[in-house]
Amino acid sequence: MTYEEYLDEVTTLIVEKYGIPDAAAIKIVVDAQDKEYFVAHDDKPEMRTLDRAHTDARNLYQASLAKSGKKK
């Protein structure tokens, strides 16, 4: 999948798996982009798999919880 499709997939998975609003999931992904979390994904298309999207969605969501001090 393209880089943009990958980001969309990660965002969608965060919404679907964790039941948060679209805007909150988009913020998580945009913040991760700002911190260059996805640079390797852009450079290496082989990283843009559905399995990896599930892992990234989980990791980013958990990091957002830790940042906010919330638990789930």
For each residue, the residues with C-beta under 8 A, 3 or more apart:
1: 5 6 9 48
2: 5 6 48
3: 6 7 38 41 42 48
4: 7 8
5: 1 2 8 9 48
6: 1 2 3 9 10 38 41 48 53
7: 3 4 10 11 29 33 38
8: 4 5 11 12
9: 1 5 6 12 13 50 53
10: 6 7 13 14 29 53 56 57 60
11: 7 8 14 15 22 25 26 28 29
12: 8 9 15 16 25
13: 9 10 16 17 53 54 57
14: 10 11 17 18 20 25 28 29 57 60 61
15: 11 12 18 19 20 21 22 25
16: 12 13 19
17: 13 14 57 58 61
18: 14 15 25 61 72
19: 15 16
20: 14 15 24 25 61
21: 15 24 25
22: 11 15 25 26
23: 26 27
24: 20 21 27 28
25: 11 12 14 15 18 20 21 22 28 29
26: 11 22 23 29 30
27: 23 24 30 31
28: 11 14 24 25 31 32 60 61 64
29: 7 10 11 14 25 26 32 33 60
30: 26 27 33 34
31: 27 28 34 35 64
32: 28 29 35 37 38 60
33: 7 29 30 36 37 38
34: 30 31
35: 31 32
36: 33 39
37: 32 33 56 60
38: 3 6 7 32 33 41 42
39: 36 42 43
40: 43 44 47
41: 3 6 38 44 47 48 52
42: 3 38 39
43: 39 40
44: 40 41 47
45: 48
46: 49
47: 40 41 44 52
48: 1 2 3 5 6 41 45 52 53
49: 46 52 53
50: 9 53 54
51: 54 55
52: 41 47 48 49 55 56
53: 6 9 10 13 48 49 50 56 57
54: 13 50 51 57 58
55: 51 52 58 59
56: 10 37 52 53 59 60
57: 10 13 14 17 53 54 60 61
58: 17 54 55 61 62
59: 55 56 62 63
60: 10 14 28 29 32 37 56 57 63 64
61: 14 17 18 20 28 57 58 64 65
62: 58 59 65 66
63: 59 60 66 67
64: 28 31 60 61 67 68
65: 61 62 68 70 71 72
66: 62 63 69
67: 63 64
68: 64 65
69: 66
70: 65
71: 65
72: 18 65
